[in-house]
Amino acid sequence: MSDVPSTTPAPGTDLSTGPVEDDLDAIEGAEDLDDVAVDTRELPDPDGPAPSVVVFDIGEVLIDESRVWAIWSGLLGVSPLTFAAVLGAAIAQGGDHLDVFPHIAPNVDWEDFLDEHERRYGGFHEEDLYTDVLPCLTELRDLGFRVIIAGNQPAIRTEQLRALDLPQELIITSAELGAGKPDEAFFTGLFRAGELDDPTDVLYVGDRVDNDVLPATAFGMRTCWLRRGPWGHLQELPDDVEPDLVLDGLGELPLLLSEWRG
């Protein structure tokens, strides 16, 4: 679900962040980003100047949500493989993670398990970070880019993200903004909180076409589609939509933005 799928679905929360089973994980990144070899002849050639602000979605962009779904499968009495299969089918049919629960546990109200799920989950842990996150954010900051983290998440995730000590200047959630993606109000609130002015100076990095690429593009932002996690692997772009960047991991993003900036 990319985009604030609160790591534990909460009533009334726009859960848009997607889960990722172990066998869907993309292991990207490198020990040293300077060692990443990229053939610049194959790089996208976006129009206009490079953005100076990079905004990252949370679920399946920074955080691997495998634990979220493994815990739900255990609570509802199905195997992780079954949960993943039903989730994939829901995404392929244009649905999201909330469509999974009626299929795998039709006689159970999943909301009754929210507190227990949160107890077992225990919030974001360092091991939930994709391996390419810290090197990417560090490199971007060192290159002079502003780094912001913003996605669909409940308010309790903000402090958990801060505790991970990621290089960033602002962390903001949909709960704090009072609106979730793909609502335009989310991006309006993001720009107000980050004191941002020009949408074309901002690159939004997200894994979902519906919650990230399309609404960010409509808002006038530059976009990077990160193709990892269930939504990133299963969704497809409309024929008339072309993100500025399409990546399978964050490892090469600093180099691409550096090349774009010239």
C-alpha positions, 0 to 999 in steps of 0.5 A: 500500500504505499502511502500511509498504510499505517503500518497497522491499518487504523479506522479512518486512516488513509492507509496507502502504504504497501506490504512486502513479503520477503520474496518480493524484497528488492535488495538494493544499495551499496556500501559506498554510493561512489562505487555505484556504476551507472551508464549515464547514456541510459539515464532519463533525460528530464526536462527543466532544472533538477529539483533541490528538494526530495520528498520520500514516501514512507512505506515500501520506500523507506520502510520494508513492511514485511513485518506488518503483513506477517503479523497480520497473517498470524493474527488472522490464522493464515500463512504469510504466503496466503496473505501475500497472494490475496494481497497481490490479487487485490492490487492487480484488480485495483484494490488495496490491502483493506480488501484482503481482510474480508477474503481471508477472515470473512467472519472476523472484524480485523479492527478488533485486532488493531491493539494486539497488532500494534503491540506485536509490531512495536513500531518501526525498527532499524531492521525495517529500513531498506538497506539503501535508505541511509546511504541515499539520504546521507548522500543527498544531504551531502550533495546539498539537497533538502530531504523531507519524509512525508507519507500516509501514516498515523501520528505515532510513526513520526517519533519512531522515524525520528528515532531512526536518526535519518538525515532529514529536515522534516518528517510529517504524516497524513495524520498530522496534516489532516489529509492523506494521499492521494488527496490534494490537501496532503500535498498542500499541507506538505508544502505549507509544513516544509515552507515549499513554494515551487512544485517543480523544485520538488521531487516526490519519491513513491512506490504507488502509481495511484497514491504517489505518481499521479497525484504528485504529478497533478500537483505539479511536482517532479516524480520518481516511481520506486518499483519495489514492494507489492504496489511498485511491482504490480501497478502499471503507469497510464500511457499518458504518464511518464515519471521523471525517474523510474528506479528499482532502488534508491542506491543510484538516486543521488547520482542521477540527481547529481547528473540531472543538476549537472 
